[in-house]
Structures are given as C-alpha cells and as structure tokens.
C-alpha cells in the first residue's frame, strides 16, 4: 500500500494506492467523516458500474447504500448540460450540503463530478475513485475540475479538492490495452518533467509494466485477478502510479492554482489539446494525444538546443516504446491555430513547457507560431516513421 499526502493551501488530503481497496471502501469513507453518516451519491458510467458494482457495494451496510447517478462515458459528454442534469438528479434525490459525491470512473467522470461538487449548493464534498490508469496517475488529484466548451477543453471549471483519492490497482485489470497505454504516457510525462528515477524504471522495466499488452494474442484478464503469465505486473504498476502521484502531489502542493511551477504538468498538453480538438475528441484518448504533444515539445526543445540529440532520442523512444500510439490526420497550421485558445495563456502570451533534460523542464512564453509549426511538422514526420 502507498499513501501520498497532498498539501496545497486550500486543503490537505491523502491519495491511497491499494490493491483490493474497493472491498473496504465504506469503512474508509466513514473514517473520513466521523459523526453522522452523510448521504453518499456515486457518479459513474453504466459500463464501469456493470463491471464493478458488486465489489463496490460489498462493504456498504444495507442502511447506508449509496445512490447511483449514471453519466455517459466519453469526452463528448463533458459539457455543462451534463452537469445540470446531474445537479437536477441530486436535488430530486435529496442531496444536501452534507452529502458526499463519489467519482467512480475515469478522468472525464472525475472532472465532471468534481465540478458538480464545486458548484452544487455552492460546494459539497467529494471523493475520487479513479478506475483508469490515466486518472490514477494524474487527473484525480490536484483539484482541477471542469467541462469543455466548443471553443476549447476545460474552459469552464473550478479548483475544488477531494476529501481523499482511493486508487485500487485491481481496477486496472479490466482496462482495454489502449487505456493502459494512454495512462502510461501520463506517467512518462511525470518522469520527464520531474523524476529521472521513474524515467529509468520505465525505461528498464517496460516488458514488466506492459505485460500482456506487449504480447499479441494474449487473453483478456479476469476481473478478479491479474493473469500471472500475461498481465502487467501489479507491483510494477503500483510503483509507477505511486511515483507519478508523488510528482503531481509535490507540484500542486507548492503551486495550487498554476501560477508558476504547476505549469510544468502541462508538458505535451498544448499541442495535445489541439490534437484532441482537431480530431473532435474521437480519434485519440487523452494520453495518446499528449504522447504526440510530448513528441512535438521534444522537437521544439531540441531545436532550441535545450536538450541534446541523445536525450531527445531517449525520451522520444520511451514514449514510442509504450505505444503503439494511433496516428491521425491534421493540418499542422490548424493545430498551431488551435493552441491560441489554450487556457494556459497569460496576458495573451502562450505558455509552453520545454524539456531541458530527463527530469527537468522550463516554462517559456516566447514560442512563436513558426516554431510551433516546425515542431508540429516534425512530430507528424515522427508519426509516419513510427507507422513504417
């Protein structure tokens, strides 16, 4: 078991990374809320609930069963209309200011549930129960919540921290291969920006971490256990999750609202978000888009001589090693234009994160459109080479 404390100015909470955690969920929730038992409301997708509801409800007494609210999975549903619908359901079900929301799903469900908790009755409590690797290593902590507009991703939101995050490694056993790989890309991001030791671990233990998703024809895992022959090693995955969470916890504890250091967490995201928008959030998973965004950022870092050719190759090769990353078609100029709506701009200046080594980055505000266009074209060349 790993427990990592997050200590931003507005809140203090723990991220618990525990195999088999769902079986002891209710007692853990009660320890968070001594006194009168609050009403609990689970926000989940029908697919996740169908897979895991029996284990989820195992520890809940009959008198304190949670109310379940369903929310369709997928980035296309991450809209204000969905939040309004969920808020209406909460109101009709009698949720009050003492109620607690349980975000049981991937990053979209976590973002939407957190935002709902931030605005329902001007703010209620919530707990993160991430079911994807990407959510476990990144999006479930840090307090960023929100939804998308047609103009861009996460343009409406609030900082609202959870009471706690419970990451059950066993939930990863039923993830599709692509979802696992996408989450591992966010772990690679954490290693590039701040943790050279994690980078080396992922470099040296790729076969152990990838497991069955590195073996064509391997069977799908049983939801009750990891397959010893084909499965990603649970201990290795737990180590990757814990190290990634530790990176983000350290960063957000020092810079809660992205006024400085926290910007480094956006490495690969400027172009990554543009890729998602250009492909209408349908072609690539978030982690896959960020992977190509990181490749573009590495090309720009190399062009600016912030990294050596050897460091560029090591980082780019690690990203590609945890693929295959789906290819896509997009006009490079359109991708650059889409970065203009990036919410990380400051006073009209576009913030961009460059790698300056393995485990080191810097944030710059003087990247030109011409530089971005060149980096994007080079990223697309890398994509074609990877396909070949």
C-alpha positions as CSV (number, residue, x, y, z in Angstrom):
1,X,0.0,0.0,0.0
2,X,1.2,3.6,-0.8
3,X,-0.3,6.7,0.8
4,X,0.8,10.1,-0.5
5,X,-0.3,13.3,1.1
6,X,-1.3,16.4,-1.0
7,X,-0.9,19.7,0.8
8,X,-2.0,22.7,-1.2
9,X,-3.0,25.8,0.8
10,X,-6.7,25.2,0.3
11,X,-6.8,21.5,1.5
12,X,-4.9,18.6,2.8
13,X,-5.8,15.1,1.7
14,X,-4.3,11.7,1.0
15,X,-4.1,9.5,-2.1
16,X,-4.3,5.9,-1.2
17,X,-2.9,3.4,-3.8
18,X,-4.1,0.0,-2.6
19,X,-4.9,-3.3,-4.4
20,X,-8.3,-4.6,-3.4
21,X,-9.3,-1.3,-1.9
22,X,-13.0,-1.5,-3.1
23,X,-13.7,-4.3,-0.7
24,X,-13.1,-2.0,2.3
25,X,-14.5,1.2,0.8
26,X,-17.3,2.0,3.3
27,X,-15.1,1.8,6.4
28,X,-12.5,4.0,4.7
29,X,-15.2,6.6,3.9
30,X,-16.5,6.6,7.4
31,X,-13.1,7.3,8.8
32,X,-13.1,10.5,6.6
33,X,-16.4,11.6,8.0
34,X,-16.7,10.9,11.7
35,X,-20.1,11.5,13.3
36,X,-23.4,11.4,11.5
37,X,-23.3,9.3,8.3
38,X,-23.7,11.5,5.3
39,X,-25.7,10.7,2.2
40,X,-23.5,9.2,-0.5
41,X,-24.0,9.6,-4.2
42,X,-22.0,7.7,-6.8
43,X,-21.4,9.3,-10.2
44,X,-20.3,6.6,-12.6
45,X,-20.8,5.3,-16.2
46,X,-23.1,2.3,-16.9
47,X,-20.1,0.3,-18.2
48,X,-18.0,0.8,-15.1
49,X,-20.9,0.1,-12.7
50,X,-21.8,-3.1,-14.6
51,X,-18.2,-4.4,-14.1
52,X,-17.6,-3.4,-10.5
53,X,-20.8,-2.7,-8.7
54,X,-20.8,-6.0,-6.7
55,X,-17.3,-5.3,-5.3
56,X,-18.1,-1.6,-4.9
57,X,-21.1,-2.4,-2.6
58,X,-19.5,-5.2,-0.7
59,X,-18.7,-3.2,2.4
60,X,-21.8,-1.0,2.5
61,X,-24.4,-1.9,5.1
62,X,-28.0,-2.1,3.9
63,X,-29.0,1.1,5.7
64,X,-26.3,3.1,4.0
65,X,-26.4,2.1,0.4
66,X,-25.3,4.9,-1.9
67,X,-27.5,6.5,-4.6
68,X,-26.1,5.9,-8.1
69,X,-26.2,8.6,-10.8
70,X,-25.2,7.5,-14.3
71,X,-23.2,9.7,-16.6
72,X,-22.2,8.5,-20.2
73,X,-18.5,7.9,-20.6
74,X,-16.5,10.0,-23.2
75,X,-15.2,13.4,-23.7
76,X,-18.2,14.4,-25.9
77,X,-20.4,14.3,-22.7
78,X,-18.1,16.6,-20.7
79,X,-20.4,19.6,-21.1
80,X,-22.4,22.0,-18.9
81,X,-25.6,20.2,-19.9
82,X,-24.4,17.0,-18.3
83,X,-23.6,18.9,-15.1
84,X,-27.0,20.5,-15.0
85,X,-28.6,17.1,-15.5
86,X,-26.6,15.6,-12.6
87,X,-27.4,18.5,-10.4
88,X,-31.1,18.1,-11.0
89,X,-30.9,14.4,-10.2
90,X,-29.0,15.3,-7.0
91,X,-31.7,17.8,-6.0
92,X,-34.6,15.4,-6.7
93,X,-32.8,12.7,-4.7
94,X,-32.5,14.9,-1.6
95,X,-28.8,15.7,-1.7
96,X,-27.8,18.5,0.8
97,X,-24.7,20.3,1.9
98,X,-23.6,17.3,4.0
99,X,-23.8,14.9,1.1
100,X,-20.7,13.4,-0.5
101,X,-20.2,12.6,-4.1
102,X,-18.1,9.6,-5.2
103,X,-16.4,10.0,-8.6
104,X,-16.2,6.4,-9.8
105,X,-14.7,6.3,-13.2
106,X,-12.0,7.8,-15.5
107,X,-10.8,11.3,-16.0
108,X,-14.0,12.6,-17.5
109,X,-16.2,11.4,-14.7
110,X,-13.7,12.7,-12.2
111,X,-13.6,16.2,-13.8
112,X,-17.4,16.4,-14.1
113,X,-18.1,15.1,-10.6
114,X,-15.5,17.4,-9.1
115,X,-17.0,20.4,-10.9
116,X,-20.5,19.3,-9.8
117,X,-19.3,19.1,-6.2
118,X,-17.7,22.6,-6.5
119,X,-21.0,24.3,-7.6
120,X,-23.8,22.2,-6.1
121,X,-25.2,24.2,-3.2
122,X,-22.1,26.4,-3.6
123,X,-19.8,23.5,-2.8
124,X,-20.1,20.0,-1.3
125,X,-17.5,17.3,-0.6
126,X,-16.4,14.5,-3.0
127,X,-14.0,11.6,-3.1
128,X,-12.1,10.4,-6.1
129,X,-12.3,6.7,-7.0
130,X,-10.4,6.6,-10.3
131,X,-10.8,3.5,-12.5
132,X,-8.3,4.2,-15.3
133,X,-4.6,4.4,-15.1
134,X,-4.6,7.9,-16.5
135,X,-7.0,9.1,-13.8
136,X,-5.0,7.3,-11.1
137,X,-1.6,8.8,-12.1
138,X,-2.9,12.3,-12.9
139,X,-6.4,13.7,-13.2
140,X,-7.9,12.5,-9.9
141,X,-5.7,14.8,-7.7
142,X,-4.8,18.4,-7.8
143,X,-8.2,20.0,-7.5
144,X,-8.8,20.9,-11.2
145,X,-12.4,20.2,-12.2
146,X,-14.4,21.4,-15.2
147,X,-16.0,20.8,-18.5
148,X,-15.4,21.7,-22.2
149,X,-16.7,24.3,-24.5
150,X,-16.9,24.1,-28.2
151,X,-14.1,26.7,-28.2
152,X,-11.7,24.5,-26.2
153,X,-11.1,22.0,-23.5
154,X,-11.7,22.7,-19.8
155,X,-12.5,26.3,-20.3
156,X,-15.2,26.2,-17.6
157,X,-14.2,24.9,-14.2
158,X,-13.1,25.4,-10.6
159,X,-10.4,24.4,-8.2
160,X,-12.1,22.0,-5.8
161,X,-10.1,19.4,-3.9
162,X,-11.4,16.0,-3.0
163,X,-11.6,14.7,0.6
164,X,-9.4,11.8,-0.5
165,X,-8.5,9.7,-3.5
166,X,-8.7,5.9,-3.4
167,X,-6.8,4.3,-6.3
168,X,-7.5,0.5,-6.5
169,X,-4.8,-1.1,-8.7
170,X,-7.1,-4.1,-9.2
171,X,-9.5,-1.9,-11.3
172,X,-6.9,-1.7,-14.0
173,X,-7.2,-5.4,-14.7
174,X,-10.3,-4.9,-17.0
175,X,-8.9,-1.8,-18.8
176,X,-8.6,-2.1,-22.6
177,X,-5.0,-2.1,-23.8
178,X,-5.2,1.4,-25.3
179,X,-6.5,2.8,-21.9
180,X,-3.5,1.3,-20.1
181,X,-1.0,2.6,-22.6
182,X,-2.6,6.1,-22.5
183,X,-2.2,6.2,-18.8
184,X,1.4,5.1,-19.0
185,X,2.0,8.1,-21.3
186,X,1.0,10.4,-18.4
187,X,3.4,8.5,-16.2
188,X,6.1,9.1,-18.8
189,X,5.2,12.8,-18.7
190,X,5.7,12.8,-14.9
191,X,9.1,11.2,-15.3
192,X,10.3,13.6,-18.0
193,X,9.3,16.8,-16.1
194,X,10.5,15.9,-12.6
195,X,11.5,12.3,-11.8
196,X,14.6,10.8,-13.6
197,X,14.4,7.8,-11.4
198,X,10.9,7.0,-12.6
199,X,12.1,7.5,-16.2
200,X,14.9,5.0,-15.8
201,X,12.5,2.5,-14.1
202,X,10.0,2.7,-17.0
203,X,12.9,2.5,-19.5
204,X,14.4,-0.6,-17.9
205,X,11.1,-2.4,-17.0
206,X,8.9,-1.8,-20.0
207,X,8.2,-5.5,-20.5
208,X,7.3,-6.0,-16.9
209,X,5.0,-2.9,-16.9
210,X,3.3,-3.6,-20.2
211,X,2.9,-7.3,-19.6
212,X,0.0,-8.8,-21.6
213,X,-0.5,-5.6,-23.7
214,X,3.0,-6.3,-25.1
215,X,2.1,-9.9,-26.2
216,X,-0.1,-10.2,-29.3
217,X,-2.9,-12.7,-28.8
218,X,-2.8,-12.6,-25.0
219,X,-6.2,-13.2,-23.3
220,X,-8.2,-10.5,-21.6
221,X,-7.8,-10.5,-17.9
222,X,-10.3,-11.9,-15.5
223,X,-11.7,-9.0,-13.4
224,X,-11.0,-10.9,-10.2
225,X,-7.2,-11.3,-10.6
226,X,-4.2,-10.4,-12.7
227,X,-3.1,-13.1,-15.1
228,X,0.4,-14.1,-13.9
229,X,1.6,-15.1,-17.4
230,X,0.3,-12.2,-19.5
231,X,-0.7,-9.4,-17.1
232,X,1.2,-6.2,-16.4
233,X,2.9,-6.8,-13.1
234,X,0.6,-5.3,-10.4
235,X,3.6,-4.3,-8.2
236,X,5.3,-2.6,-11.1
237,X,2.1,-0.7,-12.0
238,X,1.7,0.3,-8.3
239,X,5.2,1.6,-8.3
240,X,4.6,3.7,-11.5
241,X,1.3,5.0,-10.1
242,X,2.8,6.0,-6.7
243,X,5.8,7.7,-8.3
244,X,3.6,9.6,-10.7
245,X,1.2,10.7,-8.0
246,X,4.2,11.8,-5.8
247,X,5.4,14.1,-8.7
248,X,2.0,15.7,-9.0
249,X,1.4,16.0,-5.2
250,X,4.8,17.8,-4.8
251,X,4.0,20.2,-7.6
252,X,0.4,21.1,-6.7
253,X,1.3,21.4,-3.0
254,X,3.8,24.1,-4.0
255,X,1.6,25.8,-6.7
256,X,-2.1,25.1,-6.3
257,X,-3.5,27.3,-9.0
258,X,-0.9,27.2,-11.7
259,X,0.8,30.5,-11.1
260,X,4.2,29.1,-11.7
261,X,5.6,25.6,-11.1
262,X,2.4,23.7,-11.8
263,X,2.6,24.8,-15.4
264,X,5.2,22.0,-15.9
265,X,2.4,19.5,-15.6
266,X,1.2,20.7,-19.0
267,X,4.2,19.3,-20.8
268,X,2.8,17.9,-24.1
269,X,-0.6,19.3,-23.4
270,X,-0.5,22.5,-25.6
271,X,-0.3,20.5,-28.8
272,X,-2.0,17.5,-27.3
273,X,-5.2,19.5,-26.6
274,X,-5.0,20.9,-30.1
275,X,-4.8,17.4,-31.5
276,X,-7.9,16.4,-29.5
277,X,-9.8,19.4,-30.7
278,X,-8.8,18.9,-34.3
279,X,-9.9,15.2,-34.2
280,X,-13.1,16.2,-32.4
281,X,-12.2,14.1,-29.3
282,X,-13.0,10.9,-31.1
283,X,-9.8,9.6,-32.7
284,X,-7.4,9.5,-29.7
285,X,-7.5,9.1,-26.0
286,X,-6.2,12.0,-23.9
287,X,-3.0,10.2,-23.1
288,X,-2.4,9.3,-26.7
289,X,-2.9,12.9,-27.8
290,X,-0.5,14.0,-25.0
291,X,2.1,11.5,-26.2
292,X,2.2,13.1,-29.7
293,X,2.2,16.5,-27.9
294,X,5.2,15.5,-25.9
295,X,7.0,14.4,-29.1
296,X,6.3,17.9,-30.6
297,X,7.6,19.5,-27.4
298,X,10.7,17.5,-27.6
299,X,11.3,18.5,-31.2
300,X,11.0,22.2,-30.1
301,X,13.3,21.6,-27.1
302,X,15.9,20.1,-29.5
303,X,15.5,22.9,-32.0
304,X,16.1,25.4,-29.2
305,X,19.1,23.4,-28.0
306,X,17.6,22.8,-24.6
307,X,18.3,19.1,-24.9
308,X,20.9,17.0,-26.7
309,X,20.2,14.7,-29.6
310,X,20.9,11.8,-27.2
311,X,18.4,13.0,-24.6
312,X,15.8,13.7,-27.3
313,X,16.2,10.1,-28.6
314,X,15.9,8.5,-25.2
315,X,12.7,10.5,-24.3
316,X,11.1,10.1,-27.7
317,X,11.9,6.4,-27.8
318,X,10.4,5.8,-24.4
319,X,7.1,7.5,-25.5
320,X,7.0,5.3,-28.6
321,X,8.0,2.2,-26.7
322,X,4.8,2.4,-24.7
323,X,2.8,2.6,-27.9
324,X,1.6,1.9,-30.5
325,X,0.1,5.4,-30.4
326,X,-2.7,5.9,-33.0
327,X,-1.9,8.1,-35.9
328,X,-4.2,10.9,-37.1
329,X,-4.5,13.4,-40.0
330,X,-4.5,17.1,-39.3
331,X,-3.2,20.2,-40.9
332,X,-0.2,21.4,-39.0
333,X,-1.2,25.0,-39.4
334,X,-4.7,24.2,-37.9
335,X,-3.1,22.6,-34.9
336,X,-1.0,25.7,-34.3
337,X,-4.1,27.9,-34.6
338,X,-5.9,25.8,-32.1
339,X,-3.3,26.4,-29.5
340,X,-4.4,30.1,-29.4
341,X,-7.4,29.1,-27.4
342,X,-5.3,27.3,-24.8
343,X,-6.5,28.2,-21.3
344,X,-2.9,28.4,-20.0
345,X,-2.2,31.7,-21.8
346,X,-1.2,34.6,-19.6
347,X,-1.9,38.2,-20.7
348,X,-2.2,36.9,-24.3
349,X,1.1,35.1,-24.1
350,X,1.2,31.3,-24.7
351,X,2.9,29.3,-22.0
352,X,4.9,26.4,-23.4
353,X,6.8,23.7,-21.5
354,X,10.2,22.6,-22.8
355,X,12.3,19.7,-21.7
356,X,15.8,20.7,-20.5
357,X,16.8,17.2,-19.6
358,X,15.4,14.0,-18.2
359,X,13.6,15.1,-15.1
360,X,13.9,18.8,-15.8
361,X,11.8,21.3,-17.7
362,X,11.2,25.1,-18.1
363,X,8.2,27.2,-19.0
364,X,8.7,29.8,-21.7
365,X,6.4,32.4,-23.1
366,X,8.1,33.4,-26.3
367,X,7.4,30.4,-28.6
368,X,6.4,31.7,-32.0
369,X,3.8,30.2,-34.3
370,X,6.7,29.4,-36.8
371,X,8.5,27.4,-34.1
372,X,5.3,25.6,-33.2
373,X,4.6,24.9,-36.9
374,X,8.0,23.4,-37.3
375,X,7.7,21.2,-34.2
376,X,4.3,20.0,-35.3
377,X,5.5,19.1,-38.8
378,X,8.4,17.2,-37.2
379,X,6.0,15.4,-34.9
380,X,3.9,14.3,-37.9
381,X,7.1,13.1,-39.6
382,X,7.9,11.0,-36.4
383,X,4.4,9.6,-36.6
384,X,4.9,8.5,-40.2
385,X,8.3,6.9,-39.4
386,X,6.7,5.1,-36.4
387,X,4.0,3.7,-38.8
388,X,6.6,2.5,-41.2
